[in-house]
Structure formats: structure tokens, C-alpha cells
Amino acid sequence: MKPTRCTLFLAFLLFASFLFAQTGTVRGVILDANNQPIDAVNIKTSVGTGTQTNKNGFFKIVIPANEKVTLTFTHIAHKTITLTVQLKNGEDYDFYPVMSTTAEQIGAVVIDSRKRKAVEGITTLSAETVRLIPGANPGVENLIMSLPGVSNNNELSTQYSVRGGNYDENLVYVNEIEVYRPFLIRSGQQEGLSFVNTDMVQNVDFSAGGFQAKFGDKLSSVLDITYKRPVRFGGRVNLSLLGGSASLETSSNDSKFSTISGIRFRDNSLLVNSRQTETNFRPRFTDFQTYMTYKFSDKFHLNFLGNVSLNDYDYEPLTRQTNFGTLQDPIALLIFYEGQEQDRYRTYFGAFKANYFLNDDVTLKLIASMYHTTEQEHFDILAQYRLGEVNANIGDEDLGEVEFSEGIGSQLNHGRNDLDALIVNVEHKGTYEIDEEDNQIDWGIKYTHEDIRDRLIEWEVIDSAGFSIRPPLPDFINNQPYEAFEGPLEPFQSIRARNNTQIDRFSGYVQWSKQSKWGEHDLYTNIGVRAHSWTVNGDGIQSNTQAVVSPRAQIAIKPDWEKDMLFRLSGGFYHQPPFYRELRGFDGVVNPNVKAQQSIHVVLGNDYSFKLWKRPFKLTTEAYYKNLSNVNAYTIENVRIRYRADNAAEAFAYGLDMRLNGEFVPGTESWLSFSYLRTEENINDRGFIRRPTDQRMQFGMLFQDYMRKIPNLKLYLNLTYNTGLPGGSPSYSDPYLFQSELPDYRRVDVGFSYVLVDKDKQFDKGHWLSAFKDLSVGFEIFNVFDTFNSITNTWVRDVYTKRQFGIPNFLTGRVFNVKMSMRF
């Protein structure tokens, strides 16, 4: 054989052996004790290959299949860890280790990937902590509300207010896909389930303001959820007196196709029955979610996120007694109800996301999603009430009974509200990483079509002492019951509207990030801009097109100091183009001329990491200021927001947020948070008054512990104290005349869990517990001190003085719950 042919033959053999080699892949992100990625971790295998993590803490290494391979992870500032795996051909193994620092290491923080999320003002929460912390609505939102600047005075709701914004000002993403919530929900007890399925969560990131241009057009916050991509078969089941959930993880033999799916059922009867209103209450909340990934190749991945939610709310109030006033002048409100409410919410959501990895530096993404909701809100409820003085004579057999009536009346509420909404999105995103220069360019463009068909019919008739109360219109003087009125009967309030509205939106962004040096100090900068154009059309609506541009910037510096300090400054222009609910005014009519609300936002932050009791701690402090213009003023009734749809206000918000988190107990993460906020608005140049979300002071504590002598018995504590919100005003009333304040919100939830099986306590095959990876049983107490918190007022009229009383609507009392959690 000629030499040339030999050479070609040997080359062919080498190529064939490479082509048909049996290999698997290990990939993942290496984190430190603060859940920050670690750069430049050396990874060596027992077969002689190796690699390093990049600036994002990511690594990927190919190893031979069908044989045991040991990987060793080393870093100069962290303890060495090892991993032994045996993969099948084509199998991918995801590994996310946490490397602890060496005992003699004195932490020195630099601005690399370990601090990428910190410099961006993002708080990262552990998915396992999300699943463990007790709450009336456990899950991601329950944990978010323990962070500074985030408040919610209603444990029945998963909605939250951030730094003075309302519930509609928060962005929520799942795997970069924007998700939505129903439109017509009026109270927390109607909400049912949050979109985010806790069993499927891998990572939780949250920003309370000053976020980058790559996130969407909202004024307040971003919640960015990442769902798992399984690498093996597994499942999880949770059961409690409030309902249950089950999830299943699958992965094909070649690891190309993986799925994680979850089904949940919830019944809030246990919570609602602890309220002061006796009801026949039949809530049924069910949803199913799935997230699928198929890897056509290393360069092209296709993902699908699907959700079906079926929420039924049947409510039949019977009686209610609320005592209020003072010890010297106690007052009681007795209400007898007739009628019922029947609500139905059906939501369907599907999204495809395609990832194309052009090379190591360029990633291209295409996202297409569709959200469809059909909602029904039908009610006819007659409430007959007595407002009177209470017998306060201790020892009297009629103690606590109403003995003298100051107000007698009735109230009939009627509603026939139906909504059908379809939202379609198509979006492209891209990332270009320039490793040599430590900078990155991100861009994106998005088209959204919204089609909303809405029928709104609501009216309320009020009768006081036999006299119908007319609406308090400016041209009408009501002097009943002293002077009879002979005009026609009219409802106290009446709203009738039919809207068929379409909104087309185009939005896009581009931003640039860079890590560099400023002398001896590390510097991180981000500059970006967003643009948004929208057109409102519909039946009887004059088409209107508007556009806004939002420049934003961030800068962070890590001084070359002995102390571990990070300083951060961020802000820019934030716009919120109106969604359908913001276009619909108090009268139910759509105003296509509503402008985007604008906020000039500045955030100054500091992160101080230190050791206490030889354990890591971190103190985060942020001061912020918002100047808001084109404000669309609103009122909040429980969780329903009604906008004025006129951009007739200006507002401001400023405050201070502080959070201390760390290992108060070795091996567990806990934190304390404190917030101060002041936010006011000026409507039609009448002067500044408190906004409905003006939560002046907030204190939160999340604490995890275990018994030293019984380490498998664990304790979880969630404590919240918020000062009172503005108490609102009656319908059609001038908010400048009603500036009362609700009582402070105080709540403590505690959970106890006994771990039968976990990663540190496994059983041999044949034992009845060997089938479980985790198994625990628990006991929870919601509202430990049985505090009567209130969220809104019911307004009733005194027949003698015609004065209106704000009667607090109390939330849930003390509730006991048992639960079981298992993973296999």
C-alpha cells in the first residue's frame, strides 16, 4: 500500500472512531455559598480531559459513555469537590454544585460572574426555600413578600405591590416567557392558584426596581422564574388540608427529550371559613402545566410551556357580625345575606421557545406565545344590615348583643360581567458575548396583538331606613329621610358597557454590558434603551397610536478595599403603556387616548458581605426615588383596581429598603427585612394625598431552624408587620374627603416539619422508605396570634346623622394545617 493511501486510511479510521465514539456530557453552573456563579473553576476528569468554568460559572465537558468517570472541581478560594458518574451514550448530566470557602479564606469579592446578579440589582432565592416556607398561599409570591419593598396586606392573594406601585405594575416571566393573570378577579379568595408552579421551579430572580432595558415595560418590578430541565425520571407529591399537587419529571435515554409536568388542586374553604362572614363556599381551583425540551442538536433546542387553569368560585354568604369602635363606645354591624355569586375563570396558555446557539458567543432565540381567557362574574347578593350600639355591661346576660339600632338598611348588588381575551406574542431575542473584552450585547424585538371582548353590567341599590339612597351627583341634594324625594328611583351606582377592543404593540430593546477596571477597582456598566409603540382600535373607538422611548443605565463598582463592598447606581425612564384595564375608566368605557405612565427612577444600593460567627452574612441597602408623570389614578377594592383612565395626576415615591440575610443557624438561610416608603399623588392639581399603596413601614422576618438533639425536626417562621394602608372611600366619593387609615397588618405563620428521608438520610433497597428521595410530614399554624387584619372597608350609613361608617372587612383568623411532601 502506498504511503499516501496508508495515511488516508489511518485518517479515515481516526475520523470514524471519533464519529462513532460513545460519549456523554456533564454540564452545569458552579455556585458559591451566596448562590453566585464562580469563574475559573478547574475541572479535571479521571480520563485525562479537563476544562474551566466561564465568567458565568458555566461548564461543559464530554466524557466517555458506559464507564465510571470521576470529575474533580478545584478553585483557589474554595474547597475541592468530586463527582463520579456513569452516563449512557448521548446522555446529558446537569450538575449544580455549591463550593464552600476554605476555613482560612478571607473573602475578597471581585466583579465577575459571582456578582453579576448583584450588580444588576437582582435578588436570587433558593427554590427549596420557596417550597418550604409556610403561608396561606405558599409559593414564590409568598417568599417574595418577605423581601424589602414588597408588600401585600392580604394573605388570600398572591398579588403584591412593590415600592408604591400597584398590582398591575409587575412583570412575571417563566423561562423568558411573559405570563398573565385573569382580568376580572375582585378579591383574594377568588384568585385560586398563582401561575408559577413551585414544584417545577429551579431558580427565582427578583428585581424591585432599576432593572435593565431587556426586561419589559412596567413601572415597578421583575420576577424571573426558571423551570427545571430534568435529566432523569422523578416525581414529587404534596398533600395538605388546602389541596395537593403532583409533578413528574422525565428524560429520554439519549437525554434529548425531557419534560416536567405538574397538576395542582386547591380548596380555600379552610381559610375562608375562619372569617367573620358565615358562608356556603365552594371554591375549586385546578391547573395543569408542562414544560418540554427537545434538543435537535447541540446548536438547536426547542421548548414548550403549556398551562390550563380551571377556577370555579361559588359563594353564598349567610350572616356576618363585625364589632368595632372603642371599649367606651362599642358598635356592631349585623348583616343577613340572600343570594349568591358564581364566578368561572378558564385560562389557556401555550408558548414555544427556540434556542439556536450560532457559536460560543452568539445565541439567538424565537418565542411565540398565546394566552386565552374566558371569565364570568355573575352575582346577585342582598345584604340587610343593622348598625347599632352593643351592650358592654360585663355580667349582663345580653352582653355583646345589639340593643339600640343607629342604622337600618339594605344593599342589593347585581353583576353580569363577561370577558373573553386573546393575547398573541411573537418575539426574537439575541445575545452576543465578546469574551476577550468582557462585554456583551443583548437585543430583542416583539409584536403583541391583544383582542378583548368585554361586557360589564354592575349596579347597586342602597336602602337606608326604608328610603332609597340616590347617587351623590353634584346636581342632586339628598336630605332623606327628613325630606321626601318624589323623583324616579335610581341605583346608587350603575355601570353598563360593551367593549370590543384590539391593541397592536411593537416593542424592542438593545443594551450593552461591560466589565472593566477603574484604577484598582472593578467596574460594571450597562447601558440600554427600549422603545414601545401601540395602536388602540375597536368598535366605536377612534384609532389612536402612541410611542415611548425608555433609556436606562446601571453602574456598579467594587472598590479595592479589605471590606467586601459593592456599590450600585441604576435608573432611567420607565414607561407603562396602558393595558386594557388601564384604558377602561370608572364608567366602563374605553379611552384610547390614555398615555403611558412614566417614572424617572433612581436607585442607589450597597452590598456588604461579611462573616459573623464564622458564617457568611450579607447586608443589602437600597435607597430609591421615583418621579411619576401621566399617572393614571386608581382605587383598590380588595384586589380589584379601577382606573380613572385620564392621566390627570402626578406622583412621587421614595424610600429605603434593607435586608440582612445569612446563616443565623448553621446550614440554613434566614433574613430580616425593613422598608420605609412614602408615595403620594396630586390629582387635577388639588394637592398631594396618599396613594392607595402608601405602605409607610414594613418589617419582615423569614427564619429557618432545627432542633440540635432532633435535627430532622425543622422549624420555619414567616413574620410580617406592615403599617396601615389608606382605607379607601365609598363609590363615587371624593378620595380627598376620605383619608382614613386601616389598622396595621400583623401576621405570623409557622411550620414544623419532620424529615423521614432526605439526601443525608437514605435507606437500603428493600426498606419501605427506599423508594423515596425525600419524605417529610408537617404541621402549620397560619396567623399564630389570631390577629384580625383588614384589607378594605364596607361603608354603611347612620340613619340619624347620615354619617358613613367604614366597617373593616377582616381577613382570615388562626388556621391549622397538616401536610405531607414526598419526592421519588
N, C-alpha and C positions, 0 to 999 in steps of 0.2 A: 504494500500500500504506500502510495506516495506520501511524503511528509505533509503536503497541503491537505490531502484528504484526511489524514490522521488528525490534523489539527481541527478540521471542520467536524469530524466525527466526535472528538472529545468535547468540543464546544456544544454540540447538539446534546450529548449526554448530560453535561452540566446544566444546560437550559431545561432539559426535560426533568431532571431531578429537582430543580428549583420550582418548575411549573407544577409538579405533582407532589410537592412536599406537603406533609401533613402538619398543619400548624394551627395554633390558636392565638388569641390576642388578649392581653391584660391591659386595661386602660382605667383611668380614674383621675381623681384630684386629691392631692395630699394637703391636709389641713393642719393648722396648729391648734393649741388649746382654746384660742379665741375664734375658732371656725374660720380662720383666714388662710387662703392658699399659701403654700411655701414654694419659693423659687429655688432652682438649682439643687434639688434633692438627687443624689446619685443612686441609680438603680442598677444592681448587678444580678445576673442570673447564674445558677449553678451550671449552665451550659456554655458560659463564657461570653454571653452578649450583655449589653448594657445600654442605658440611656439616662437622660436627666429630665426633670420637670421643667416646663417653660415658665414664663413670668406669670401665668395664670394658675400655676400649680398643677397643670395637666401633664399626664404622661401616657405613652402608648408604646408597648413593646410586644413583639411577636416571639412566641416560644414554640418548641416542638409539641405536637399533639400526642396524646396517649402515653405520656410518661410524666412522672413527678418532677416538677421543676421548682426550685426554691429561689425566691426573689428577696434580695436584701436591700433595704432602703436606709441610706445614711445621709446625715447632714451635720455640719459642724456645730450647730447650735441646738440639735435635738437628739433624743435617744434613738438608737437603731431599732428598726422593726423588721421582721421577716414574714414571708408569706410562702406557703407551699401549695401548689395547685396541680391538678392533672386535668387538662382540657381535652375535649373532643375536637375532631377536625372542624375548623371553621367557627368554633365556639368563641364568644367574647365573654370576658370576665370583668365586671366592674368592681373596682376596689377603691374605697374612700377612707383611708386610714387617718387617724389623728396622731400626730407626733408630739410627744411631750418634751419640754425643755429639760436639759440636764440639770442636776441639782445645783451645780456651781455656776450655771449660766446666769449672767445678769442681762436681762432683756434690753436690747437696743433696737428700736424699731426703725426701719427704713421704708421709704415709699416704694415698695414693689407690689407684687400681686397680693401679698398678705394684707395690704392696706387698701387695695383697690376699692372695695366696697365702702370702707370707712371714709376714704377721701371723697367718694361720691355721695356721702350723707345717707347711706343705706344701712339699715339695721337688719341683721340676719338672725333668724330664730330657728331653733332646733325643731325638726319635725316631730321628734319623740316627745319633746316638751309640750308641743301643741296637742298631742294625743292624750297626755296625762293630766293636764291642769283642769280642775273641776270648774263647772259653770252651768248655769241654766241652759245656755246654748253653747256647749263645748265645741272647740274647734279653733280655726285660725283667727277668726274675729274676736273670740273670747280672749285670746292671748294678746292680740293687737291692742285691745282696750286697756291693757295694763301698762302700755308704753306711755311716756310723757307726751302731752299734746293731743292725745286721742281720748275721746270721752263718749259715753253713752249712758244716760240715766234710765235705761230701760233694759232689764235683763232678758225680756222676752224677744228682743230684737237683735239681729246681727249687724244692723247698720250703725255707723259711727261718724262722729264729727271730728275733724282734725283742724286744730288751731283756728277755731272760729268759723270754719266752713260748714256747709250743711251736708246732708247725706248724698246729694247728687254730685258732689264735687270731688269724688274719689275714683281713681282708675283702678280696675282689677284685671290682671292678666293671668292666664294659665298657659304656661309654655309659650309665651309671647302672643297669645290669642286673647283679644279683649272679650270679656264676658259681660252679660247684662243681668238685670233683675226685673221682676214684674213691675208694671206701672201703677196699678190701682190699689195696692196694699195701703191700708189706713192705720193699722195697729200692729204692734209687735206680735201679738198672739196669732195673727193671720199669716205671718211670714213663712212659717214652716222651716225649710232647710236652706242653708246657705248653698250657693253653687259649689263651693270648694269642698270636696270630699276628703276629709282628714286622712282616711286610710290610704289614699293614693298619693299623698304629699311626700316629696323628697326634700324640698327646700323652700323656705319662706324668706323673701326680702321685702322690706318696707321702707319707704321714704316719706317723711312728714312734710316735705317742702323743699324748694330749691333744687328740684330734680332736673335731669338733663333733657335736652331737646328730643332725644329719641323716644321719650315717653309722650303720651297723648296730650290732648287739650282739655285739661281740667285744672281747677284752681288750687286744690289742697294736697292730695297725696297720691301715692302709687303703691299698690300691693301686687307684688310679682311672685306668682306661685309656680313652682316646677313640679310636675308629676314624675313619678318613677318610670324608669325603663327597665323592666325585670330581666334578669339573666338566668333565672331558674324557676321552677314551679314552687308556688307557695300560696298561702291564703291567710286571711285574718277574719275573725268573727268577734263582734262586740254586742253584748246584750245588757239592757237595763230596763227599769220600770218606765222609762221615757221612750223606749223603742229599741231598735237594733240596727246593725249594719253588718255587711259581709263583703269581702273583697277577694279577688282571685288573681294571681299573677301566673303567667305562662310564658314560656320561651321555647322556640323550636330547637331541634337537635343541633342545627347549624348556627343557632343564635341570630339568624337573620330576621325572624318574625317574633315579636314579643307583644304581649297585651297585659294590661291591668284594668280590671273592671270592678265596679262596686255598686251595691244596691243598699239603699237606706230606707228605713221607715221610722217615723216619729209621731208620737201622740203627746200633745202638750196638756192633756187633761189633768195630770198630776200637778202641774204648776198652776194652771188657771183655776183649779178648784180651791186653791189656797187664797184666792182673792175674796174681797168682801161681797162681790156680786154672786148670788147663787144662780147657777145656770144648768141647762141641759146642753152640754158642749161636746161635740163630736168632731174633733179635728183629725184629719188623715193626710199626712204628708209623706209622699213616696217619690223617690227618684232613682234613676239608673244612669251610671256614667261608664264610659270606657275610653281608654287611651291606647292606641295601637301604633306600632312602629314596624315598618318593613325596610330592611336595608338591601336595596337592589345591588349595591356595591359599596366600597369604602367611600366613594365620592357622592353617592346619591341615596338619601334616606327620605321615606315618605311616612308622615304621621297623620293619625286621625283622632280627633277628640269629639265625642258624642255625648249628649245628655238629653234625657227625657224626664220631666218633672210633672207629677200629678198631685196637686194640692187641693183638698176639699176642706171647706171650713163651714160647719153648720153650728149656728149659735142661737140659743133660745134663752134669753135672760129671764129670771123669775123674780127675785127680790134683791134689794140692796139696802143696807143701813150704814151710813158713814157718820161718825161722831167727830166733831171738830170744835173749834172755839177755844175757850180757856176754862180753867177749873172754876172760876167765879161765874162765868157765863157760857156754860156748855150748850152747844147746838147740835142737833141731829138732823140728817136728811134721810127720810124713808121713801123708797121708790118701789112700786109694784109694776111689773112689766107684763105686756102682752105682745105677741108677735115673734118673729124670728128673722134671722139673717142667713142667707145661703150664698156662699162665695165659691167660685171654681176658678182655678188657675192652671192652665195647661201650657207648658213651655217646652219647646223642642229646639235643640241647638246641635249643629254639626259643623266641623271645621277640618279642612285638610291643610297640612303644612309640609312643604317640600324643602329639604335642605340639600344644596349642591355645594360640595367642597371643591372649588376650582383648583386650588392648590393649598399649601400650608398657610398661606397668608390671606386668601380671599374666600369668603363664604357668602353664598347667595341663597336667599330664602323667598318662597312664594307662599302666601297664606290666603285661603279663601274660606269664608265662614257664612253661615246663615242662621239667624235667630228668629223663631216664630212663636208668638204667644197669643193665646186666646183667653180673655179674662172676663169673668162675670161677677158682678157685685150687686146682689138683689136683697133688699131688706124692707120690712115694714115693722117698726117697733113703736109701740105706745108705752110711754112711761108716765105714770101718775105718781106725783110726789107730795110729800108733806115736809115742810121745813119748820121746825119748832124747838122750843126750849125743853131741855132734858131735866128730869128730876135728879138732883145731885145730893139729896139728903141720905147720908150713909145710914143704913139700918132700915130705911123705908122699904116696904115690900115692892114698891113701884120704881125702885132705883134703876136709872138708865132708860126709863120709858119717856116718850114724848108726851108732855102733859099740856102744852099750850102751843097751838099752831100759829106761826108767823107768816107762812106762805103755803098755799094750796094751789096746785095746778097740774097740768099735763102737757106732754110734749109728744107729738107724732112725727116720726122720721120715716121718709119714704125714699127709696132709691132703686133705680133700674139703670145701672151703668154697665156697659159692654164695650170691650176694646179688642181689636184684632190688629196686631202689629207684626210687620215683617221687616227685618234688617239684614241687608246683604253687604258683605265686605270683601274686597279684593286688595291685597297688599303685597308689595315687594320690599324686602329689606336686604341690606348688604353690609359687609364688614371687610375692611382691608387693613391688615396688620403689617406694619413696617418694623420688623423686629430690630433691624440694625439701628434704627433711630428711636426706638421705644415710643412710637406714636401709632395712632390708629384712626381711621376714618370710618364713620358709620353714616349710612344714608337710608332713606325709605320714602315710599310714595304709596298712597292709599286712596281707594274710592269706596264710598259708602252710599247706599241707597236705603232710605227709610220710608216705609209706606204704612201709615197709621190710620185706622178707621175706628172712630170713637163715637159712642152715643152716651151722653151724660144727662141724666134726669134725676135731680135731687130736690126735694122740698121738705120744709119743716114747718109745722103748725104748732104754736105755743098758746096754751090757755092758762090764764092765771086767775084763780078765784071765780071761774065762770065767765071770764072775759077774754076774748081772743086778742092776742098781742100782735099788732101790726109791725111791719119792718120799720126801724128808726130812720126813715128817709128825711132829708133836710126840710122838705115842704110839708111835713106832717107833724103835728103836735099831739102827743099821746098823753092824755090826762085821765085815762081809765084807772080805777073804776069810779072815780069821783064824777066824771062827766061822760055820759054815754056817747058813743060814736055810731052814726047811722049809715056809714058808708059800706061798700061791699067788703066781704071777708077776703083777706089776702094772707098767703103763707108768710111766716116771719122771714124766711129766705127761700128762694126758688131759683134753680139753675136748670136750664134746658138748652142743650146744644148738640149738634151733629157735625162732626168734623171728618173730612176725608183729606188727609194731608200727606204730601210727599216732600221729602228733603233729600237733595243730592249734595254730597260733600266730596271735595278733593283736598287732601292734606299731604304734607311731606316734610321731611327734615333732612338736614345734613349737619354733622358735628365732627370735630377734630379733637383728639385727646393726645397728650404728650407727657412723658415723664422725663425730667431733666434735672440738672444741678444748678443751684444758685449759690455760687461760692462753695462752701462745705455743706450746704443744706440741700435736702431733697425737695423737689418741686413737682407738683402735678397740676396740669391745666386742662380745661375742657371748654371749648367754645362751640356753640351751635345755634341754629335758627330753625324755627318751624313756621310753616305757612298753612293757612286753612281758608278755603273758600266754600260757601254753601249757598244753595238756592232753595227757597221755600215755595211750593206750589200747592194747589188743592182746589176743591170745589168752593167757589165763592171767595177765593183768595187771590189777591193780586200778586203775581210773582215778584219775588224780591231776592236779589243776590248781594252778598256782602263778603268781605275778605279781611283777614287779620294776619299780621306777621309778629312772631314772638322770638326775639333774640334772648339767649340765655348763656350763662358762663359760670364756671366753677374754678376755684384755685385752692390748692392745699399745699402746705409747707410743713415738712418735718425738720425742725431745727437740729443742728448737730450738737445736742445737749446730752448731758448724762441722764436727765429725766426723759422718760418716754412720752413725748408730747407731739400732738398733731393739731395744727390749726387749719381751719377750713372757712372759706368765704364763697357763697354762691348766691345766685339770684338772677333776675331778669324780668321780662314781661311774660305773664301767663294769661292766656285768654281761654274763656269757656264759651264757645259758640252754643247757642241755645238748642237744647234737645226739645222733643215735643212738649214735655210737661212745662218747660220754661216759656214756651210760646203761648200756652193756654192760660188766660187770665182768670180772675175770680168769677167772671160771668160764663166761663167755659168756652169763650170764643178765642180762636187762634189769631194772634197778631204777628204777621210775617215780618214786621219791621223791628222786632226785638233784636237788639245788638248783643254782641258778645260781651260778657262781663270781663273786665280787665283788672289784673292785680300786678302791681310792681312789688316784687318780693325780694327781700334781702335776708339772708341767714348767715350768722357768724357762729361758728362752732369750734369746740375744743375737745379732743380726746386725750385723757391722761390715763395711761396704763401703769400699774404698779403692783407690788407684792405686799400682801397683808397676811400675817400668819403663815408665811411661806407659800401662799396660794395666790393665783392671778386675780386681779380686780381691774375694773375699768370704769372711770367716771366720764360720762359724756355730757357736755353742756352746750346748749344752743340758744341763742337769742335771735329773735326774728321780728321783722316789721313788714306789714302789708298795707299798701295804699290801693284801695279799690275804687274803681270808677265804672260808670254804666251799670250800676248794681241793680239787679232785678230783685226787689224786695219781696219777702215771702212771709208766710205764717206757717207754723208747725203745729199740727193737731195729732198728737201721739207720734206716728212716723210719717204721716201724710203731709207733703209740702204743697202749699198753694201759692203760686207766684202772682205778682201784680202784672207782669208782662208789660212793663212800661219804661224800664231803665231809669226810673225817676229818683234814684238815690245814689249817694256816695258813702263810703265806709272806710274804716281802718281797723287793723288788728295788730297788736304787738304782744310779746310775751317772752317767757323764759321757760325752757324745758331742761330738766336734769335727770340723769339716770345713773345709778351705781349698780353694776352687776358683777358677779363673780362667785367664787366658791365659798359662800358663808358656811356651808357644810361641805367637807371634802368630798369630791366626786360628783357634786350636784351644782347646778347653776340656779341662782336666785337673783332677784333685783328689787331695788327700791326706785320709785319714780316720783318726781314732783313737777308740777306745772303751774305757771301763773299766766293768765290770759285776760286781755281787755279788748273787746271788739264792740264798736258802736256804728250806727248808720244815721244818715241825715236824709230824710225823705222829703222831697219837694222843698228843700231849704227851710224846714221848720225847726231845725236844731237836731243835735245828736242824741239818740236814745240807744239803749242796749239792744243788740241784735238777739234773735231767739236762741242763738248758740253761745251766748256770752257766759262761758263757764269759767268763773274767775280763778278758782283754786281747785287743784286736783292732786290727790295723793294716792299712789298705788303700791302694792307690795305683792310680789309673787315669791313664794318660799317653798323650797323642797327640803325634806329631811328624812331621816330613817333612824330607827332605834338601834343603838350600838349593840345591845345584847340580842336583838332580834333584827338583823339587818334586812331581812326580807319583808319587814313591815315598814311601809313608807308612808310619808305624810306630804300632802300637797295643800297649800294655802293660797287663796286668791283674795286680796283685800282691796276695796275701793272706797275712797271718800272724795266726793265732789261737792262743791258748794252749789247752792240752788240756781237753777236757770230762771229766766223771766217766765212768769206764769201765764203769758198769753192774754188774749182778750176775746170777748164774745163775738159771734159772727156779725159782720158789718160794722163793728165798732172801731173807733179811732184808737190805734195802738198807743198814741201819745197820752191817752187817758188811763191806760191800764199798764202800769209798770210795777206790779207786784212781783214778788219772787217766791218760787216754790221752795219747800224745805230742802235742806242738804240731803244728798244721796249717800247713804252709808250701807255697805254690804260686805259680808264676809262669807265666802264659800270654802269649805274644807272637804278634803277627800282622804280616805285611808285605803291603802292597797296592800294586799299580802301576795307576794310573788311566790308562786309554786315552781315555775320554770322560767329561766332566762338564759342568756348566753353564758353566765357563770355557774349555772346550776342545771346540768343536763343529766338525763337518765339513760342507762344502757338499754339496748334493744330487748324487748320482752316486757319491760315495765310499762304500766298503763299510761305513764306520763311521757314515754319516749317519743310519742308521735308529735309532741308539741315543741316548738322552739321557744315560745313564750306562753305563759298561762298565769293569770292573776285574777283575784276576786277583790272587790272593793265595796266601800260604803261611803256615801257622800251626804253632806248636810249643806243644803243651799240656804242662804240667809240665816246664818247660825243664830244671830241675836234677834230674829223675827222683827226686823225693822220695817216700819210702814213707810216705804218710799212712794213718791207720787211722780207722775210724768206730765199730767195735764190737769186742768180744772173743768168741772161741769158747772155751768152758770145758771143759777136759779134766782127768781125774783121774790123779794119781800113784798107781800100784798099791802102792807101799811106804808112803808117808806119808799116803795118802788126801787129800793136799792138792790143791786145784783150781787149775790154771794158767789165767790169762786170756791166750789167744793172740790177738794183734791180727789183725783182718781188714783187710788192706791194700787201698787203693783203686788207681786207675789209675797207671801209670808214664808215662814220656815217650811222646808220640804225635805223629806228623807228619800234617798235613792240608793238602790243596790245595783251593782254592775259586775259583769264578767268579761274579760278580754282574753282572747287566745290567738296565737299565730302558729301556723304549721307549715 
